Amino acid sequence: MQKFSLIVIVLLAMAAFASRDAMGADARAAEPTAAAQQEAEKLVKDIYKDEYAKKSPEDRKALGVKLLEQGRSSQKDPVSEYVLYREARDVASSAGDIETAMAAITEMGKNFNVDAVDMRLKLLTGMRSALKGPEATQQAADAAMTLVDEAMAAESFENATKAADLAASLATMAKNLPLAGRAQLRRGEIKANADASMEARLAAEQLKKNPKDAEAKFSVGLYQALYKNEWEKGLPYIAESSDSAWSTPAKADIASPVDVPEMVKVADAWFDLATTKPQYKSRIFVRADFWYTLALPSADGLIKAKIEKRLEQIALVKAPAVLGVSEATKKAMPTPVELAKLKELFTATKSNAARRGELVRMQTSLHNRLRDGLAAGTESDFFARCKADQQLRKLAQDNNDLMFGMQPLVNDFNQFGIAAKNKDEFMGRLLSLERFAAVEKTPDTNQLDGMVYSTLRTFVAMSPTLFPTPASKVQYCEILKEKGIKSVGVERFRTEAARFK
């Protein structure tokens, strides 16, 4: 590969610093200037001159992948990184490679202050006429449906509507009528979210004028919990509602019970409320699902049977929001067949040491499956995966097998915590950890404090634009304590940061 000339390196480095100086509060770099992009583009096309000369779809796809990978390895040079992602997107889309083109936009959106949702929508819309065959059209329809969720999460309701319409059109072209129908149904959900968002914004403005306005608090809390699926944020507002039908389950939820019967009572309260609020039914079921799933591993007898029946009822409702536990997490859970096989192996190895290797391989596979994707999940996913891991470890400990018994899965919390996108999400994840420790009685207090301190320290170190001064770190610790995080790990970090004030 051709080496960068000294002049080009200096020019790109200067552009890089200019770009980094313009970084916003979300720690992403500003889009490089047109002049900087043009300079980097010349270099990229010179380096990959032979690849650009090849015009077959297969060669174009290969070049798109190569440019994407080069972009991922060029993060110390943000201008080149941006241009490589941009070129990967354009080259891949010209070859009909939706997957690589979308991946390039995803990488661009991670590190640069661009509207990745709008960019993906324009990409899919532009590629529509070039799609060949039902398989490619189906792939584009699936991508458009995913884009609906991303646009909703970003509260870009106009783009969400456009993505739903595009998904319906593409699904019809692919002769996938069920998907086309689901895409059309999403339009009603998008409108409901948009209306709730507007009401919540107006309520938030009202709270600035009158912080004690219970009705405004309820509107804000309802939107955060039911429409954004951010229950930890919304519950305190809902708990202050003058309507006891809402405030009672919210207060019980905030109390964070740790005994199975009490957890089931909270789940039942949300389940019962859902049956009386048809317009919110599937959304309220999200929280009932959360508490039933939380209680299930420790339940037995009739309580267990009741929970399983309720979860079946909830699953029949097509909730517009993701249920408490994602499909990815459900797939990661050990199945009854796998648990039975694991028990059989524990028994077999007592008389046949030759099967020890088979046992270890299965244990390792199940534990690793639970860890895969942990950082990307919600609080509900975190609980479910940790509980399932505890189930595996208990099975091992009951058979005097300590190979996986020293550290619970919750010690992998660091990756779950630091994957948070902002301060509020990180706070929610710390609350998740403390709630898990209260329910499971593990890790012990010393372990928990150490984990909170370590994860907080790492998150702050990885987010310099969010915490530019020691004072900002101290202030954040005080906010964490005000919001109910009890671990002395927070105070330990606050004391450490205060020394540099």
Secondary structure, DSSP 8 states (H G I E B T S, - for coil): -----HHHHHHHHHHHHHHHHT--TTS-B----HHHHHHHHHHHHHHTHHHHH--SHHHHHHHHHHHHHHHHT-TTSHHHHHHHHHHHHHHHHHTT-HHHHHHHHHHHHHHB-S-HHHHHHHHHHHHGGG--HHHHHHHHHHHHHHHHHHHHHTT-HHHHHHHHHHHHHHHHHTT-HHHHHHHHHHHHHHHHHHHHHHHHHHHHHHHHH-TT-HHHHHHHHHIIIIIS--HHHHHHHHHT-S-HHHHHHHHHHHT---SHHHHHHHHHHHHHHHHH-TTTHHHHHHHHHHHHHHHGGG--HHHHHHHHHHHHHHHHS--SS--SS-HHHHHHS--HHHHHHHHHHHHHHTT-GGGHHHHHHHHHHHHHHHHTTGGGS-HHHHHHHHHHHHHHHHHHHHTT--TT-SS-GGGGHHHHHHT-SSHHHHHHHHHHHHHHHHHH--S-HHHHHHHHHHHHHHHHHT-TTT--SHHHHHHHHHHHHHTT---HHHHHHHHHHHTT-
